[in-house]
Amino acid sequence: MIDEQQIQDGFAYEQRLDKSQRTRTGAFYTSRKRAGNVVEKTLEPLLLRPDGSPKSAEELLELKLCDPACGTGIFLAEACRILAEKVGGKDAKRQVAKRCLYGYDIDPEAVRLANAMFDGLPICSVADSLRVPFPENVFDAVIGNPPFLGGRKIRRVLGDASFHFLTKTFAPGASGNADWCAYFFRLAEKLLKPGGVCGFLATNTIGQGDTRETGLGVLVRHGAQIYHVENFPWDRDAAVHVLAVCLRMPGGTPWDIPCSLDGKRVPQIHANLKTIDVSTGVRRFPENEKRCYQGWVLAGKGFLLTPQEARELLEKDPQNRDVIRPYFTGDDLFSAVDSERPIPRRFVIHFQDWDQAEAQKYPDAFRILEERVLPVREKSRRTAHRRYWWQFGDKRPALTHILREQQPQRILVQTRHAKFLIPTFVPTDAIYSESTVIFPSDSDAMFQLLNSGIHETWVRATDGTLGQELRYTPTDGFYTFPLPPLEKISYVDLHPCRKELCRQKNCGLTPLYNRFHTPDTTLSPLRERHEQNDRHVLRAYGWDDLASRNSLYAFHDTPRGRRFTLLENVQEEILRRLHELHERDARDRAKR
C-alpha cells in the first residue's frame, strides 16, 4: 500500500528545495525512524481502552488523524504503518489510509507526492492549515513537523496580512514574537476532540519566552497535559536540536498518562518543558537591573578597525586614543588564555554620545565613519540610527555611567550564547559586543555567585536555549534571580585556580571546561573549587542543610551530554527555594 519509492522521491524533492522555499514552506526532511518514534509516542493513549485492554480493529479504524503541515507525508505513512499493525489483516493499510488519515500542505508538489505514496488515494489536500477554517473538534490526533520560523521573521517571509491574521486568530494581545510552530499547537487545540492528542516536532524555543506564552502556555492553562518530551539532534545537522512534544487535550475519558521527560519518568511536565515551572509568580528585582547589561550594539560593521588601521590612526594623531578602543566578542574572550589581558583582533571607533561637532574634532576617525557607516545608516528604518549615524546603535548609557562613576578595576562578562555559564573578569577599557552580557563589578563575591551552580540552575530554568547552547538574557536570567547578601559569601580561590589552569594548558575557558566535564584528573582541583564555592553560596542564602550534604556534584548524563554538575535532586530543591524567595518577596511588598 505505501510505495517505498515514493518515500524516497519525497525525500529527494525536499532535498532539492532551495533555502527560500524551505523558509517559506517549512519543508525540512524528517527521517522515517524519527517520524515513527514521534507518532508512536503520540498514539499511545489512543491505542488502549481506559482499562488497559487493546482497542478492537473497528475502534482503531474510527480514529481520525491529521497532519496540518504534512509535506510529502512521512508522518502519515508512519501513522498508517503503526495503526495497520494493530488493526491486522491483508488490507489494513488501505483501510487505515482511507478511513483515518488526513493531511494538508501549502505545497502542491509535496501533496502530489504524498498522495502518490498511498497509491493515489486523496489522503492529502493543498491548503494553508492556519488560514483555512476547519470544522473544530473532529480529530483524535494531530501529528507532524510544523514549520520553524522565528517570530520576527514571519512578517518578512509571509507578509503583513498573514502575520496579522496569525496573531489576531491565535494570539490576540500577544507580542507577535512567537515562533511559527507555536501557532500549529494552537491550531491543534481547535482541531482535536476533547481528550485528543497532539505530537509535534518543534524547536526548543517552544518552551521559552513568547513562543511558550503563545503556544504551550495557553494550552496548559486550558487544561492540556504534556506527557512526553524528548530532546534530540536534528537528523541532518547534529548541531541543531529539536524536541518531540506530545500532549493530551482536556476532556474525554479520564486517562492516567505517565509523563516522560528525556527518557525519565516524572510526575509532571510544565509549559517550559521542565518538571518545575519557575515562570509562574516570578518577578524582576529592580536592584538587579543595575548589575547586568547586554553589550554594546554597533548597528554597523563600519565602526570596526583592524589592528593595522588602529595603529596607523594612532601614529598619525595620538589624540585618536580618545576614540579608539579594543573590541571583543564573547568568543574572543573565552578562547583567550588570559581573559583579563586578551589580545584584540579588532578595534572600534567609539564616539560615545557626543554630538557631531565634538566627533569632528577627530577628523581621521570621523572620515572613516562617513565612508563606511553613513551610507548604511542613511537607509536605516530607525530615526535615531539615521540622525546620529556616528554613534553606536545602542550606546548603553546606564552601563557607561556606572563604569565612569565606579571605575572598577575589572568587570565580569558572560557570552550570551554559550555552552557553559562561566562568567570571567575582563578589562574595563574595551568595548564588548552585543554577544556578551556585562556585570559591571570587580567583586570576588559576585564572581563566585555568578559561577555557582545555584545561578546556573536558575538561569537554565528561566532563560532560553539555542540548540544545546544556553541563551543568557539579562531580563529573564538575572533580573529575576534572588541574590543572597554578597558579603556573606566566603572567599574561595576559584578564579585564581582556573586562571592558572588556563595558563598551564595554554587554552581559553571554553576548551578548559570541555575538559572539566570529562574524567581528566588534572581538572580535579577546579571541580573541588566549584563544589566548595557552591557550599559557600548556599550558606550565604542560609541553606546550611544543603551546604552540609556529603556530596553536591557528580558526573551524570544530561540533554547536553555528560556533565559534572549539581545533583538533580539538589537542583530541584534549589529551584523550589528560589521560587519561595520570590513568593516571600511578593508577600512583603503586598504588606507595604
C-alpha positions, -999 to +999 in steps of 0.1 A: +000+000+000+027+025+009+051+029-020+087+029-007+099+045-039+075+074-034+090+079+001+124+083-015+110+106-041+096+128-014+129+129+003+147+138-029+121+165-036+126+181-002+164+179-007+161+199-039+143+228-024+164+259-022+167+279+011+140+304+002+115+276-005+124+258+027+118+290+047+085+297+030+071+262+034+089+248+063+097+217+042+125+201+062+130+163+059+123+141+089+137+106+088+112+078+088+126+064+120+123+098+138+088+104+125+078+068+136+091+075+171+071+107+174+039+091+160+042+060+182+045+081+214+017+104+203-007+075+196+000+055+228-031+070+247-054+062+218-045+025+212-058+012+245-091+015+264-090+032+298-090-002+315-057-010+296-071-035+272-063-031+234-089-014+213-106-035+186-098-031+149-131-013+144-124+011+172-090+019+158-105+025+123-128+051+138-098+072+148-092+104+127-056+116+124-044+149+108-010+163+098-017+200+092+018+205+075+023+171+060+049+179+034+054+147+014+036+126+040+062+108+061+043+112+094+011+100+078+030+070+064+042+061+098+008+065+114-006+042+087+020+016+095+015+017+132-023+016+131-023-011+104-001-033+126-027-030+154-057-035+130-043-065+113-054-082+081-044-081+045-059-048+035-052-030+068-030-002+054-056+007+028-084+007+053-064+029+077-054+053+049-090+057+036-107+060+069-082+075+093-057+098+076-059+135+066-031+158+055-028+194+044+001+214+030+006+246+010+030+230-015+011+213-043+040+192-054+046+179-019+009+170-017+010+151-050+040+131-038+022+123-005-009+110-023+013+090-047+028+073-017-007+060-009-013+046-044-030+078-054-056+079-026-065+116-020-053+115+016-038+150+015-051+183+002-035+216-008-044+241+019-028+266+044-040+250+076-035+282+096-058+302+073-084+277+062-112+272+086-117+235+095-146+220+115-135+221+151-130+192+174-131+165+147-097+147+151-084+123+176-048+130+169-028+158+153+008+149+143+037+162+123+066+186+119+052+221+116+075+248+101+100+266+123+104+303+118+114+329+143+086+353+152+103+384+139+109+368+105+073+357+099+062+392+088+091+394+064+086+359+049+048+356+049+038+393+046+019+417+068-015+402+060-006+366+071+013+379+102-017+399+114-041+371+106-020+346+127-016+369+157-053+381+156-066+345+153-044+326+177-027+351+199-046+384+203-027+408+225+005+388+224+039+402+214+039+387+179+074+373+186+064+337+188+079+311+165+057+299+137+054+264+152+035+278+182+005+286+161+003+250+150+000+239+186-029+264+189-044+250+157-042+215+171-063+227+201-090+237+177-089+206+156-088+180+184-117+164+201-118+166+239-092+142+251-074+142+217-036+140+214-010+161+196+025+151+188+048+177+170+084+182+164+094+217+175+125+238+182+133+241+219+120+277+218+086+262+221+090+261+258+106+295+261+095+332+263+070+345+238+067+312+219+058+294+251+033+320+261+016+319+227+016+281+224+021+256+252+015+281+280-021+287+267-028+250+262-016+241+297-037+268+312-067+254+293-060+220+309-038+202+284-013+176+298+022+173+283+030+137+287+062+132+265+092+154+257+123+141+240+153+162+231+175+150+202+198+163+174+182+171+141+185+143+115+205+164+091+225+186+115+239+172+148+245+208+160+208+216+158+185+201+185+147+198+183+120+184+206+093+159+203+064+172+223+033+151+230+002+164+249-034+154+255-062+179+255-086+181+285-119+163+285-128+129+271-125+097+290-103+101+321-069+086+315-038+084+337-009+091+312+026+086+326+049+116+319+083+110+303+109+137+301+141+128+281+135+091+290+129+097+327+095+091+344+084+124+360+053+135+379+045+165+357+058+184+327+051+222+326+048+245+297+085+253+300+091+216+293+106+211+328+094+195+360+094+228+378+080+260+363+096+290+379+080+313+354+048+315+374+049+340+402+084+352+391+091+389+391+121+412+384+142+426+412+147+463+403+181+463+421+194+437+397+188+458+367+218+480+376+240+450+378+237+434+344+236+447+308+239+434+273+270+445+255+271+474+230+252+472+198+272+488+170+245+487+142+272+489+116+304+470+109+320+502+096+329+511+132+354+483+133+391+486+126+418+461+120+449+464+143+468+479+114+442+506+108+441+514+145+479+516+147+480+540+117+454+563+132+473+564+165+506+571+148+490+598+127+474+616+157+479+604+193+447+621+203+428+594+185+434+573+216+403+590+230+380+573+205+398+540+196+390+511+219+398+473+218+367+454+207+359+419+218+331+393+212+323+366+237+342+341+216+373+363+217+372+364+254+365+327+261+391+315+237+418+338+252+443+322+276+441+352+299+407+369+297+420+398+318+446+406+292+431+394+259+448+404+226+423+423+205+417+411+169+398+442+162+394+478+174+364+501+172+358+538+168+337+550+198+323+585+198+301+577+229+270+600+230+289+630+216+273+655+192+286+658+157+307+688+163+326+670+191+331+639+170+345+660+141+374+671+164+388+637+154+387+641+116+405+610+106+383+587+126+352+607+117+360+604+080+362+566+082+327+565+096+314+589+069+327+564+043+317+531+060+288+538+083+269+568+069+258+550+037+244+521+056+227+542+084+210+565+058+189+535+049+180+525+084+144+523+095+152+537+129+152+575+130+179+577+158+203+555+137+199+578+107+202+610+128+231+600+150+249+578+125+284+583+140+272+568+173+267+531+182+232+518+176+228+512+214+253+532+235+244+516+268+242+549+287+234+533+320+263+509+318+286+537+307+275+559+336+283+531+361+317+525+347+325+562+348+312+566+384+325+535+400+356+530+379+360+492+387+394+477+381+378+449+361+343+437+352+326+404+346+314+392+312+295+361+300+288+351+264+251+354+257+251+322+236+273+298+254+280+262+260+290+269+296+279+295+322+313+307+334+315+345+337+350+358+338+369+390+347+379+413+317+395+447+314+373+478+316+390+498+287+373+478+259+340+477+241+322+443+244+299+433+216+262+426+218+271+389+220+281+395+256+264+401+290+282+425+312+282+427+350+300+460+360+315+446+391+350+436+402+337+418+433+351+384+441+318+376+458+298+384+426+323+363+406+316+334+429+278+338+428+277+340+390+299+310+386+279+289+411+256+260+403+229+279+421+230+307+395+233+282+366+203+262+379+181+293+379+193+305+345+188+272+328+153+271+342+143+306+332+164+315+302+162+302+267+185+279+247+198+280+211+203+244+201+222+229+231+237+263+240+224+285+268+210+318+256+216+341+285+191+370+287+195+396+315+158+402+318+150+365+323+181+350+338+195+378+361+168+404+368+146+376+382+175+359+402+171+364+440+206+373+452+219+364+487+238+390+507+271+391+488+291+400+519+281+366+534+298+346+505+331+333+519+361+335+496+373+305+477+402+308+451+381+296+422+392+324+399+430+320+405+427+283+402+411+283+367+433+312+356+464+291+364+450+260+347+444+281+315+480+292+317+493+257+323+473+242+294+476+272+272+439+273+264+409+295+269+380+289+293+358+271+267+383+244+259+392+242+296+355+235+306+352+210+277+378+190+297+363+199+330+333+177+321+355+147+314+372+124+339+405+144+333+421+142+368+442+173+362+410+193+364+401+177+398+413+209+417+389+230+397+360+207+403+368+208+440+368+246+440+334+247+422+318+224+448+334+244+477+322+276+461+286+263+459+287+254+496+297+290+504+270+304+482+244+281+497+254+292+532+251+328+522+214+321+513+210+305+548+206+270+533+231+252+556+213+219+553+220+218+516+256+231+520+264+204+545+254+175+523+281+149+518+280+153+480+266+181+458+282+173+425+286+142+403+291+132+367+258+123+350+242+124+316+222+154+306+205+165+274+237+185+268+259+154+272+278+141+301+284+169+327+299+174+361+270+193+377+249+197+408+229+165+416+195+166+401+176+165+434+198+194+447+189+214+416+152+208+421+154+218+458+174+250+448+147+259+423+120+253+448+137+276+474+145+303+450+108+303+439+099+306+476+121+337+479+100+352+450+068+344+468+081+358+501+092+390+484+058+393+468+041+390+502+064+415+518+057+440+490+020+435+493+022+444+530+039+477+524 
